[in-house]
Amino acid sequence: MKVFAVIMAGGVGSRFWPQSRENMPKQFLDVFGERTLYQRTFDRISRIIPPENIFVVTNTVQHPQAVSQLPQLPAQNVIAEPLGRNTAPCIAAAASAISSVALDAVMVVLPADHLISEDDKFLSQLKDAIRLADKQKGLVTIGIRPTHPETGFGYIHFDKRGAEKEISEHGGYRVIAFKEKPDHKTAIEFLESGEYLWNSGMFIWRVDVIIEELRRNLTHFSDFWGQLKDTFGKPEFPRVLQEFYLRAESISIDYAVMEKATNVLTIPSNFLWSDVGSWDEVYRLSDRNGDGNSFKGDVVSVKSRNNLVWSAEKTVGLVDVEDLIVVETKDSILVCRRGKSQGVKEIVERLKKDERQDLI
């Protein structure tokens, strides 16, 4: 059985402004050490899948970063999307490329910007998911066991009573439904029921299975699949890819396929996971000193507690403040109260509206 991996490495870089920008979103930042989230994703999956079988889908602006940070990858394996079209066209392009090599292979789809601890546990479950996807010809997703009533994630409703032996022996369950991001009351009900998982965006399936689903459900993919498959690795591929993207609808794989498919399975996680979705999450995951502060760069602190400070160039001084997030770059400074960093996206939207392209 051949196995391939696809790392989705696009994004607009809005949640980690001002450190992240359109050409440098969070997956390309060294948030927790010397290796970026993107490089860590590759390091993890390359333990079980060789580099020549690992593909990356990014965009034209971020393509140079994607290539330079992973020089081990064959150049043709880093696919640059000509337009942003959400995850369904992204996965369709990657599946088409892989189908030119092995239509019956298993394909693992991973976001580039997640933080996963306990790599051995993750890879063990991933191997189970690969075997399950191959044997059952199903669409498998790894669901994250919720730790709190989160309203920022979609959820997976699964049949916790169990499943057929050939599914349960791999730790899998049948999916009943995918649920949109809930309000707080509903999130509490999901958590207390024990029947819901966070939707991680990690998928495992056979290439022929996902291509058939996409041909049925993704507008215009049937018209282009053959061309994409036949031209991959050739000079014509970027042109065909652009023609496909110009006609493809912008839609997530969840809407396009997962919510419509019948043979959908999930494996609940047993490893530590975070989507690192905000500066608040960086603070939660970072090492802190005795005053509860997390500092990166040159920071001088006096009588200050429970702050996150990232300094790129300047010395940042804190005096008698608590619960702040301060991020300094060469051209911008962010200051916000901890617990409110989701609002950073609104700053980026304001900058776009004001046509401040130099800052986004």
MIMI-751363 format. One record per residue (C-alpha): residue in one letter; x, y, z; residue number from 1. Coordinates in nm, 2 decimals, padded with zeros to 4 digits. Example, Ala and Ser with C-alpha at 12.3 -4.5 7.8 and 13.67 -1.06 7.14 Angstrom:
<node type="A" px="01.23" py="-00.45" pz="00.78" seq="1"/>
<node type="S" px="01.37" py="-00.11" pz="00.71" seq="2"/>
This chain:
<node type="M" px="00.00" py="00.00" pz="00.00" seq="1"/>
<node type="K" px="00.14" py="00.34" pz="-00.11" seq="2"/>
<node type="V" px="00.08" py="00.63" pz="00.12" seq="3"/>
<node type="F" px="00.11" py="01.00" pz="00.04" seq="4"/>
<node type="A" px="00.07" py="01.31" pz="00.25" seq="5"/>
<node type="V" px="-00.06" py="01.66" pz="00.16" seq="6"/>
<node type="I" px="00.02" py="01.96" pz="00.38" seq="7"/>
<node type="M" px="-00.22" py="02.25" pz="00.34" seq="8"/>
<node type="A" px="-00.01" py="02.56" pz="00.39" seq="9"/>
<node type="G" px="-00.21" py="02.86" pz="00.27" seq="10"/>
<node type="G" px="-00.38" py="03.12" pz="00.48" seq="11"/>
<node type="V" px="-00.39" py="03.50" pz="00.50" seq="12"/>
<node type="G" px="-00.19" py="03.56" pz="00.82" seq="13"/>
<node type="S" px="-00.46" py="03.77" pz="01.00" seq="14"/>
<node type="R" px="-00.48" py="03.61" pz="01.35" seq="15"/>
<node type="F" px="-00.11" py="03.66" pz="01.43" seq="16"/>
<node type="W" px="-00.08" py="04.02" pz="01.31" seq="17"/>
<node type="P" px="00.16" py="04.20" pz="01.33" seq="18"/>
<node type="Q" px="00.41" py="03.91" pz="01.34" seq="19"/>
<node type="S" px="00.22" py="03.73" pz="01.06" seq="20"/>
<node type="R" px="00.15" py="03.89" pz="00.72" seq="21"/>
<node type="E" px="00.00" py="03.77" pz="00.39" seq="22"/>
<node type="N" px="00.34" py="03.64" pz="00.28" seq="23"/>
<node type="M" px="00.43" py="03.50" pz="00.62" seq="24"/>
<node type="P" px="00.13" py="03.35" pz="00.80" seq="25"/>
<node type="K" px="00.17" py="03.17" pz="01.13" seq="26"/>
<node type="Q" px="00.27" py="02.83" pz="00.99" seq="27"/>
<node type="F" px="00.60" py="02.98" pz="00.86" seq="28"/>
<node type="L" px="00.68" py="03.14" pz="01.20" seq="29"/>
<node type="D" px="00.90" py="02.98" pz="01.47" seq="30"/>
<node type="V" px="00.62" py="03.02" pz="01.73" seq="31"/>
<node type="F" px="00.76" py="02.75" pz="01.97" seq="32"/>
<node type="G" px="01.13" py="02.71" pz="01.90" seq="33"/>
<node type="E" px="01.36" py="02.70" pz="01.61" seq="34"/>
<node type="R" px="01.14" py="02.49" pz="01.38" seq="35"/>
<node type="T" px="00.83" py="02.65" pz="01.23" seq="36"/>
<node type="L" px="00.48" py="02.49" pz="01.26" seq="37"/>
<node type="Y" px="00.51" py="02.40" pz="00.89" seq="38"/>
<node type="Q" px="00.85" py="02.24" pz="00.94" seq="39"/>
<node type="R" px="00.72" py="02.05" pz="01.25" seq="40"/>
<node type="T" px="00.43" py="01.91" pz="01.05" seq="41"/>
<node type="F" px="00.68" py="01.79" pz="00.78" seq="42"/>
<node type="D" px="00.92" py="01.65" pz="01.05" seq="43"/>
<node type="R" px="00.63" py="01.45" pz="01.21" seq="44"/>
<node type="I" px="00.48" py="01.30" pz="00.89" seq="45"/>
<node type="S" px="00.82" py="01.23" pz="00.73" seq="46"/>
<node type="R" px="00.88" py="00.97" pz="01.00" seq="47"/>
<node type="I" px="00.64" py="00.74" pz="00.82" seq="48"/>
<node type="I" px="00.61" py="00.89" pz="00.47" seq="49"/>
<node type="P" px="00.92" py="00.96" pz="00.25" seq="50"/>
<node type="P" px="00.97" py="01.32" pz="00.13" seq="51"/>
<node type="E" px="00.90" py="01.22" pz="-00.24" seq="52"/>
<node type="N" px="00.55" py="01.12" pz="-00.13" seq="53"/>
<node type="I" px="00.48" py="01.45" pz="00.06" seq="54"/>
<node type="F" px="00.30" py="01.73" pz="-00.12" seq="55"/>
<node type="V" px="00.24" py="02.09" pz="-00.01" seq="56"/>
<node type="V" px="-00.04" py="02.31" pz="-00.14" seq="57"/>
<node type="T" px="00.02" py="02.68" pz="-00.07" seq="58"/>
<node type="N" px="-00.04" py="03.00" pz="-00.27" seq="59"/>
<node type="T" px="00.17" py="03.20" pz="-00.51" seq="60"/>
<node type="V" px="00.27" py="03.47" pz="-00.25" seq="61"/>
<node type="Q" px="00.38" py="03.21" pz="00.01" seq="62"/>
<node type="H" px="00.53" py="02.96" pz="-00.24" seq="63"/>
<node type="P" px="00.89" py="03.09" pz="-00.19" seq="64"/>
<node type="Q" px="00.86" py="03.04" pz="00.19" seq="65"/>
<node type="A" px="00.71" py="02.69" pz="00.15" seq="66"/>
<node type="V" px="01.00" py="02.59" pz="-00.08" seq="67"/>
<node type="S" px="01.28" py="02.74" pz="00.12" seq="68"/>
<node type="Q" px="01.17" py="02.60" pz="00.45" seq="69"/>
<node type="L" px="01.15" py="02.25" pz="00.32" seq="70"/>
<node type="P" px="01.44" py="02.20" pz="00.07" seq="71"/>
<node type="Q" px="01.40" py="01.82" pz="00.10" seq="72"/>
<node type="L" px="01.08" py="01.83" pz="-00.11" seq="73"/>
<node type="P" px="01.09" py="01.78" pz="-00.48" seq="74"/>
<node type="A" px="01.01" py="02.12" pz="-00.64" seq="75"/>
<node type="Q" px="00.71" py="01.99" pz="-00.83" seq="76"/>
<node type="N" px="00.56" py="01.87" pz="-00.50" seq="77"/>
<node type="V" px="00.50" py="02.22" pz="-00.38" seq="78"/>
<node type="I" px="00.18" py="02.33" pz="-00.56" seq="79"/>
<node type="A" px="00.10" py="02.70" pz="-00.58" seq="80"/>
<node type="E" px="-00.27" py="02.78" pz="-00.59" seq="81"/>
<node type="P" px="-00.34" py="03.07" pz="-00.83" seq="82"/>
<node type="L" px="-00.64" py="03.18" pz="-00.63" seq="83"/>
<node type="G" px="-00.78" py="03.12" pz="-00.28" seq="84"/>
<node type="R" px="-01.07" py="02.88" pz="-00.31" seq="85"/>
<node type="N" px="-01.09" py="02.71" pz="00.03" seq="86"/>
<node type="T" px="-01.00" py="02.35" pz="00.11" seq="87"/>
<node type="A" px="-01.20" py="02.15" pz="-00.15" seq="88"/>
<node type="P" px="-01.02" py="02.28" pz="-00.46" seq="89"/>
<node type="C" px="-00.69" py="02.26" pz="-00.27" seq="90"/>
<node type="I" px="-00.75" py="01.89" pz="-00.19" seq="91"/>
<node type="A" px="-00.88" py="01.83" pz="-00.55" seq="92"/>
<node type="A" px="-00.55" py="01.97" pz="-00.69" seq="93"/>
<node type="A" px="-00.34" py="01.75" pz="-00.47" seq="94"/>
<node type="A" px="-00.54" py="01.44" pz="-00.52" seq="95"/>
<node type="S" px="-00.51" py="01.49" pz="-00.90" seq="96"/>
<node type="A" px="-00.13" py="01.52" pz="-00.87" seq="97"/>
<node type="I" px="-00.11" py="01.20" pz="-00.66" seq="98"/>
<node type="S" px="-00.34" py="01.02" pz="-00.90" seq="99"/>
<node type="S" px="-00.09" py="01.06" pz="-01.17" seq="100"/>
<node type="V" px="00.14" py="00.83" pz="-00.97" seq="101"/>
<node type="A" px="-00.09" py="00.60" pz="-00.77" seq="102"/>
<node type="L" px="-00.47" py="00.62" pz="-00.80" seq="103"/>
<node type="D" px="-00.51" py="00.34" pz="-00.54" seq="104"/>
<node type="A" px="-00.28" py="00.51" pz="-00.28" seq="105"/>
<node type="V" px="-00.40" py="00.64" pz="00.06" seq="106"/>
<node type="M" px="-00.38" py="01.02" pz="00.10" seq="107"/>
<node type="V" px="-00.33" py="01.19" pz="00.44" seq="108"/>
<node type="V" px="-00.43" py="01.56" pz="00.45" seq="109"/>
<node type="L" px="-00.28" py="01.77" pz="00.73" seq="110"/>
<node type="P" px="-00.31" py="02.15" pz="00.81" seq="111"/>
<node type="A" px="00.04" py="02.30" pz="00.83" seq="112"/>
<node type="D" px="-00.03" py="02.52" pz="01.13" seq="113"/>
<node type="H" px="-00.13" py="02.29" pz="01.41" seq="114"/>
<node type="L" px="00.07" py="02.20" pz="01.72" seq="115"/>
<node type="I" px="00.08" py="01.84" pz="01.81" seq="116"/>
<node type="S" px="00.25" py="01.69" pz="02.12" seq="117"/>
<node type="E" px="00.32" py="01.33" pz="02.18" seq="118"/>
<node type="D" px="00.42" py="01.25" pz="01.82" seq="119"/>
<node type="D" px="00.44" py="00.88" pz="01.87" seq="120"/>
<node type="K" px="00.07" py="00.86" pz="01.98" seq="121"/>
<node type="F" px="-00.03" py="01.07" pz="01.69" seq="122"/>
<node type="L" px="00.16" py="00.86" pz="01.43" seq="123"/>
<node type="S" px="00.02" py="00.54" pz="01.59" seq="124"/>
<node type="Q" px="-00.34" py="00.67" pz="01.54" seq="125"/>
<node type="L" px="-00.25" py="00.79" pz="01.19" seq="126"/>
<node type="K" px="-00.14" py="00.44" pz="01.10" seq="127"/>
<node type="D" px="-00.47" py="00.30" pz="01.22" seq="128"/>
<node type="A" px="-00.65" py="00.57" pz="01.01" seq="129"/>
<node type="I" px="-00.45" py="00.47" pz="00.70" seq="130"/>
<node type="R" px="-00.53" py="00.10" pz="00.74" seq="131"/>
<node type="L" px="-00.90" py="00.19" pz="00.81" seq="132"/>
<node type="A" px="-00.93" py="00.41" pz="00.50" seq="133"/>
<node type="D" px="-00.77" py="00.15" pz="00.28" seq="134"/>
<node type="K" px="-00.98" py="-00.14" pz="00.40" seq="135"/>
<node type="Q" px="-01.31" py="00.03" pz="00.44" seq="136"/>
<node type="K" px="-01.27" py="00.27" pz="00.14" seq="137"/>
<node type="G" px="-01.41" py="00.53" pz="00.37" seq="138"/>
<node type="L" px="-01.35" py="00.90" pz="00.45" seq="139"/>
<node type="V" px="-01.16" py="00.90" pz="00.78" seq="140"/>
<node type="T" px="-01.10" py="01.20" pz="01.00" seq="141"/>
<node type="I" px="-00.92" py="01.23" pz="01.33" seq="142"/>
<node type="G" px="-01.14" py="01.41" pz="01.58" seq="143"/>
<node type="I" px="-01.01" py="01.59" pz="01.88" seq="144"/>
<node type="R" px="-01.15" py="01.50" pz="02.22" seq="145"/>
<node type="P" px="-01.29" py="01.84" pz="02.35" seq="146"/>
<node type="T" px="-01.15" py="01.97" pz="02.68" seq="147"/>
<node type="H" px="-01.38" py="02.27" pz="02.72" seq="148"/>
<node type="P" px="-01.70" py="02.41" pz="02.55" seq="149"/>
<node type="E" px="-01.52" py="02.57" pz="02.25" seq="150"/>
<node type="T" px="-01.73" py="02.79" pz="02.02" seq="151"/>
<node type="G" px="-01.46" py="02.84" pz="01.76" seq="152"/>
<node type="F" px="-01.45" py="02.49" pz="01.62" seq="153"/>
<node type="G" px="-01.68" py="02.28" pz="01.42" seq="154"/>
<node type="Y" px="-01.78" py="01.95" pz="01.58" seq="155"/>
<node type="I" px="-01.81" py="01.58" pz="01.47" seq="156"/>
<node type="H" px="-02.11" py="01.39" pz="01.61" seq="157"/>
<node type="F" px="-02.01" py="01.02" pz="01.63" seq="158"/>
<node type="D" px="-02.17" py="00.69" pz="01.73" seq="159"/>
<node type="K" px="-02.00" py="00.63" pz="02.06" seq="160"/>
<node type="R" px="-02.19" py="00.30" pz="02.11" seq="161"/>
<node type="G" px="-01.94" py="00.14" pz="01.88" seq="162"/>
<node type="A" px="-01.92" py="00.01" pz="01.53" seq="163"/>
<node type="E" px="-01.85" py="-00.30" pz="01.33" seq="164"/>
<node type="K" px="-01.55" py="-00.50" pz="01.45" seq="165"/>
<node type="E" px="-01.34" py="-00.42" pz="01.14" seq="166"/>
<node type="I" px="-01.39" py="-00.05" pz="01.22" seq="167"/>
<node type="S" px="-01.36" py="-00.06" pz="01.60" seq="168"/>
<node type="E" px="-01.04" py="-00.27" pz="01.58" seq="169"/>
<node type="H" px="-00.87" py="00.04" pz="01.44" seq="170"/>
<node type="G" px="-01.02" py="00.27" pz="01.70" seq="171"/>
<node type="G" px="-01.28" py="00.40" pz="01.46" seq="172"/>
<node type="Y" px="-01.64" py="00.50" pz="01.49" seq="173"/>
<node type="R" px="-01.91" py="00.60" pz="01.24" seq="174"/>
<node type="V" px="-01.98" py="00.97" pz="01.20" seq="175"/>
<node type="I" px="-02.34" py="01.07" pz="01.24" seq="176"/>
<node type="A" px="-02.31" py="01.43" pz="01.14" seq="177"/>
<node type="F" px="-02.08" py="01.73" pz="01.12" seq="178"/>
<node type="K" px="-02.20" py="02.03" pz="01.32" seq="179"/>
<node type="E" px="-02.12" py="02.40" pz="01.27" seq="180"/>
<node type="K" px="-01.95" py="02.62" pz="01.53" seq="181"/>
<node type="P" px="-02.20" py="02.62" pz="01.82" seq="182"/>
<node type="D" px="-02.31" py="02.89" pz="02.06" seq="183"/>
<node type="H" px="-02.18" py="02.85" pz="02.42" seq="184"/>
<node type="K" px="-02.49" py="02.67" pz="02.55" seq="185"/>
<node type="T" px="-02.48" py="02.41" pz="02.27" seq="186"/>
<node type="A" px="-02.10" py="02.37" pz="02.31" seq="187"/>
<node type="I" px="-02.16" py="02.27" pz="02.68" seq="188"/>
<node type="E" px="-02.42" py="02.02" pz="02.57" seq="189"/>
<node type="F" px="-02.18" py="01.87" pz="02.32" seq="190"/>
<node type="L" px="-01.91" py="01.84" pz="02.58" seq="191"/>
<node type="E" px="-02.13" py="01.68" pz="02.84" seq="192"/>
<node type="S" px="-02.28" py="01.43" pz="02.60" seq="193"/>
<node type="G" px="-01.94" py="01.27" pz="02.52" seq="194"/>
<node type="E" px="-02.07" py="01.21" pz="02.16" seq="195"/>
<node type="Y" px="-01.89" py="01.50" pz="02.00" seq="196"/>
<node type="L" px="-01.53" py="01.57" pz="01.89" seq="197"/>
<node type="W" px="-01.37" py="01.88" pz="01.75" seq="198"/>
<node type="N" px="-01.32" py="01.88" pz="01.38" seq="199"/>
<node type="S" px="-00.94" py="01.89" pz="01.34" seq="200"/>
<node type="G" px="-00.93" py="01.92" pz="00.96" seq="201"/>
<node type="M" px="-00.71" py="01.61" pz="00.93" seq="202"/>
<node type="F" px="-00.84" py="01.36" pz="00.68" seq="203"/>
<node type="I" px="-00.73" py="01.02" pz="00.55" seq="204"/>
<node type="W" px="-00.88" py="00.85" pz="00.24" seq="205"/>
<node type="R" px="-00.79" py="00.65" pz="-00.07" seq="206"/>
<node type="V" px="-00.71" py="00.88" pz="-00.37" seq="207"/>
<node type="D" px="-00.97" py="00.71" pz="-00.59" seq="208"/>
<node type="V" px="-01.24" py="00.74" pz="-00.32" seq="209"/>
<node type="I" px="-01.19" py="01.12" pz="-00.27" seq="210"/>
<node type="I" px="-01.16" py="01.18" pz="-00.64" seq="211"/>
<node type="E" px="-01.49" py="01.01" pz="-00.70" seq="212"/>
<node type="E" px="-01.65" py="01.22" pz="-00.43" seq="213"/>
<node type="L" px="-01.51" py="01.54" pz="-00.56" seq="214"/>
<node type="R" px="-01.61" py="01.46" pz="-00.92" seq="215"/>
<node type="R" px="-01.97" py="01.42" pz="-00.79" seq="216"/>
<node type="N" px="-01.98" py="01.72" pz="-00.56" seq="217"/>
<node type="L" px="-01.72" py="01.99" pz="-00.66" seq="218"/>
<node type="T" px="-01.83" py="02.21" pz="-00.95" seq="219"/>
<node type="H" px="-01.62" py="02.16" pz="-01.27" seq="220"/>
<node type="F" px="-01.38" py="01.92" pz="-01.11" seq="221"/>
<node type="S" px="-01.49" py="01.64" pz="-01.34" seq="222"/>
<node type="D" px="-01.41" py="01.86" pz="-01.64" seq="223"/>
<node type="F" px="-01.05" py="01.91" pz="-01.52" seq="224"/>
<node type="W" px="-00.94" py="01.60" pz="-01.33" seq="225"/>
<node type="G" px="-00.80" py="01.42" pz="-01.63" seq="226"/>
<node type="Q" px="-00.61" py="01.73" pz="-01.75" seq="227"/>
<node type="L" px="-00.47" py="01.79" pz="-01.40" seq="228"/>
<node type="K" px="-00.36" py="01.43" pz="-01.37" seq="229"/>
<node type="D" px="-00.20" py="01.41" pz="-01.71" seq="230"/>
<node type="T" px="-00.02" py="01.75" pz="-01.69" seq="231"/>
<node type="F" px="00.12" py="01.72" pz="-01.34" seq="232"/>
<node type="G" px="00.50" py="01.76" pz="-01.35" seq="233"/>
<node type="K" px="00.48" py="01.91" pz="-01.70" seq="234"/>
<node type="P" px="00.50" py="02.28" pz="-01.81" seq="235"/>
<node type="E" px="00.12" py="02.29" pz="-01.88" seq="236"/>
<node type="F" px="00.02" py="02.21" pz="-01.52" seq="237"/>
<node type="P" px="00.01" py="02.57" pz="-01.39" seq="238"/>
<node type="R" px="-00.21" py="02.68" pz="-01.68" seq="239"/>
<node type="V" px="-00.46" py="02.39" pz="-01.63" seq="240"/>
<node type="L" px="-00.46" py="02.45" pz="-01.26" seq="241"/>
<node type="Q" px="-00.54" py="02.82" pz="-01.31" seq="242"/>
<node type="E" px="-00.82" py="02.73" pz="-01.55" seq="243"/>
<node type="F" px="-00.97" py="02.49" pz="-01.29" seq="244"/>
<node type="Y" px="-00.94" py="02.75" pz="-01.01" seq="245"/>
<node type="L" px="-01.11" py="03.02" pz="-01.22" seq="246"/>
<node type="R" px="-01.41" py="02.80" pz="-01.25" seq="247"/>
<node type="A" px="-01.41" py="02.61" pz="-00.92" seq="248"/>
<node type="E" px="-01.64" py="02.73" pz="-00.64" seq="249"/>
<node type="S" px="-01.48" py="02.85" pz="-00.31" seq="250"/>
<node type="I" px="-01.60" py="02.58" pz="-00.07" seq="251"/>
<node type="S" px="-01.46" py="02.38" pz="00.22" seq="252"/>
<node type="I" px="-01.41" py="02.00" pz="00.20" seq="253"/>
<node type="D" px="-01.66" py="01.97" pz="00.48" seq="254"/>
<node type="Y" px="-01.94" py="02.14" pz="00.29" seq="255"/>
<node type="A" px="-01.84" py="01.99" pz="-00.05" seq="256"/>
<node type="V" px="-01.79" py="01.63" pz="00.05" seq="257"/>
<node type="M" px="-01.79" py="01.53" pz="00.42" seq="258"/>
<node type="E" px="-02.14" py="01.64" pz="00.50" seq="259"/>
<node type="K" px="-02.28" py="01.46" pz="00.20" seq="260"/>
<node type="A" px="-02.08" py="01.14" pz="00.21" seq="261"/>
<node type="T" px="-02.22" py="00.82" pz="00.37" seq="262"/>
<node type="N" px="-01.91" py="00.62" pz="00.46" seq="263"/>
<node type="V" px="-01.75" py="00.87" pz="00.70" seq="264"/>
<node type="L" px="-01.55" py="00.74" pz="01.00" seq="265"/>
<node type="T" px="-01.36" py="00.91" pz="01.28" seq="266"/>
<node type="I" px="-01.09" py="00.81" pz="01.52" seq="267"/>
<node type="P" px="-01.09" py="01.01" pz="01.85" seq="268"/>
<node type="S" px="-00.75" py="01.15" pz="01.94" seq="269"/>
<node type="N" px="-00.54" py="01.04" pz="02.23" seq="270"/>
<node type="F" px="-00.26" py="01.31" pz="02.18" seq="271"/>
<node type="L" px="-00.23" py="01.67" pz="02.27" seq="272"/>
<node type="W" px="-00.34" py="01.91" pz="02.00" seq="273"/>
<node type="S" px="-00.39" py="02.28" pz="01.94" seq="274"/>
<node type="D" px="-00.47" py="02.48" pz="01.63" seq="275"/>
<node type="V" px="-00.27" py="02.77" pz="01.78" seq="276"/>
<node type="G" px="-00.56" py="03.00" pz="01.67" seq="277"/>
<node type="S" px="-00.47" py="03.32" pz="01.85" seq="278"/>
<node type="W" px="-00.21" py="03.50" pz="02.06" seq="279"/>
<node type="D" px="-00.40" py="03.39" pz="02.37" seq="280"/>
<node type="E" px="-00.34" py="03.03" pz="02.27" seq="281"/>
<node type="V" px="00.03" py="03.10" pz="02.23" seq="282"/>
<node type="Y" px="00.03" py="03.23" pz="02.59" seq="283"/>
<node type="R" px="-00.15" py="02.92" pz="02.71" seq="284"/>
<node type="L" px="00.10" py="02.69" pz="02.54" seq="285"/>
<node type="S" px="00.42" py="02.89" pz="02.62" seq="286"/>
<node type="D" px="00.66" py="02.85" pz="02.91" seq="287"/>
<node type="R" px="00.61" py="03.12" pz="03.17" seq="288"/>
<node type="N" px="00.83" py="03.26" pz="03.45" seq="289"/>
<node type="G" px="00.74" py="03.29" pz="03.81" seq="290"/>
<node type="D" px="00.53" py="03.60" pz="03.75" seq="291"/>
<node type="G" px="00.33" py="03.42" pz="03.48" seq="292"/>
<node type="N" px="00.49" py="03.61" pz="03.20" seq="293"/>
<node type="S" px="00.59" py="03.47" pz="02.86" seq="294"/>
<node type="F" px="00.86" py="03.67" pz="02.69" seq="295"/>
<node type="K" px="01.04" py="03.65" pz="02.35" seq="296"/>
<node type="G" px="01.30" py="03.90" pz="02.27" seq="297"/>
<node type="D" px="01.43" py="04.19" pz="02.48" seq="298"/>
<node type="V" px="01.18" py="04.25" pz="02.76" seq="299"/>
<node type="V" px="01.23" py="04.43" pz="03.09" seq="300"/>
<node type="S" px="00.95" py="04.37" pz="03.34" seq="301"/>
<node type="V" px="00.88" py="04.54" pz="03.68" seq="302"/>
<node type="K" px="00.59" py="04.44" pz="03.90" seq="303"/>
<node type="S" px="00.41" py="04.29" pz="03.60" seq="304"/>
<node type="R" px="00.23" py="03.96" pz="03.58" seq="305"/>
<node type="N" px="00.06" py="03.72" pz="03.33" seq="306"/>
<node type="N" px="00.17" py="03.90" pz="03.02" seq="307"/>
<node type="L" px="00.27" py="03.77" pz="02.67" seq="308"/>
<node type="V" px="00.54" py="03.99" pz="02.50" seq="309"/>
<node type="W" px="00.70" py="03.93" pz="02.16" seq="310"/>
<node type="S" px="00.97" py="04.18" pz="02.07" seq="311"/>
<node type="A" px="01.14" py="04.16" pz="01.73" seq="312"/>
<node type="E" px="01.38" py="04.46" pz="01.74" seq="313"/>
<node type="K" px="01.31" py="04.70" pz="02.03" seq="314"/>
<node type="T" px="01.34" py="04.67" pz="02.41" seq="315"/>
<node type="V" px="00.99" py="04.65" pz="02.56" seq="316"/>
<node type="G" px="00.94" py="04.77" pz="02.92" seq="317"/>
<node type="L" px="00.65" py="04.67" pz="03.14" seq="318"/>
<node type="V" px="00.56" py="04.85" pz="03.46" seq="319"/>
<node type="D" px="00.29" py="04.73" pz="03.69" seq="320"/>
<node type="V" px="00.06" py="04.58" pz="03.42" seq="321"/>
<node type="E" px="-00.12" py="04.25" pz="03.40" seq="322"/>
<node type="D" px="-00.29" py="04.03" pz="03.14" seq="323"/>
<node type="L" px="-00.16" py="04.21" pz="02.83" seq="324"/>
<node type="I" px="-00.04" py="04.09" pz="02.50" seq="325"/>
<node type="V" px="00.23" py="04.30" pz="02.34" seq="326"/>
<node type="V" px="00.38" py="04.22" pz="02.00" seq="327"/>
<node type="E" px="00.64" py="04.45" pz="01.85" seq="328"/>
<node type="T" px="00.78" py="04.43" pz="01.49" seq="329"/>
<node type="K" px="00.98" py="04.67" pz="01.28" seq="330"/>
<node type="D" px="00.67" py="04.86" pz="01.16" seq="331"/>
<node type="S" px="00.39" py="04.78" pz="01.40" seq="332"/>
<node type="I" px="00.30" py="04.73" pz="01.77" seq="333"/>
<node type="L" px="00.00" py="04.53" pz="01.89" seq="334"/>
<node type="V" px="-00.13" py="04.59" pz="02.24" seq="335"/>
<node type="C" px="-00.44" py="04.41" pz="02.36" seq="336"/>
<node type="R" px="-00.59" py="04.25" pz="02.67" seq="337"/>
<node type="R" px="-00.54" py="03.88" pz="02.72" seq="338"/>
<node type="G" px="-00.86" py="03.70" pz="02.63" seq="339"/>
<node type="K" px="-00.94" py="03.95" pz="02.35" seq="340"/>
<node type="S" px="-00.68" py="03.86" pz="02.08" seq="341"/>
<node type="Q" px="-00.94" py="03.72" pz="01.84" seq="342"/>
<node type="G" px="-01.01" py="04.08" pz="01.77" seq="343"/>
<node type="V" px="-00.67" py="04.11" pz="01.60" seq="344"/>
<node type="K" px="-00.85" py="04.00" pz="01.28" seq="345"/>
<node type="E" px="-01.06" py="04.32" pz="01.29" seq="346"/>
<node type="I" px="-00.74" py="04.53" pz="01.28" seq="347"/>
<node type="V" px="-00.63" py="04.34" pz="00.97" seq="348"/>
<node type="E" px="-00.98" py="04.40" pz="00.81" seq="349"/>
<node type="R" px="-00.95" py="04.77" pz="00.90" seq="350"/>
<node type="L" px="-00.61" py="04.79" pz="00.74" seq="351"/>
<node type="K" px="-00.74" py="04.63" pz="00.42" seq="352"/>
<node type="K" px="-01.03" py="04.87" pz="00.41" seq="353"/>
<node type="D" px="-00.79" py="05.16" pz="00.45" seq="354"/>
<node type="E" px="-00.57" py="05.01" pz="00.18" seq="355"/>
<node type="R" px="-00.27" py="04.99" pz="00.41" seq="356"/>
<node type="Q" px="-00.11" py="04.71" pz="00.21" seq="357"/>
<node type="D" px="00.23" py="04.78" pz="00.35" seq="358"/>
<node type="L" px="00.10" py="04.65" pz="00.69" seq="359"/>
<node type="I" px="-00.08" py="04.34" pz="00.58" seq="360"/>
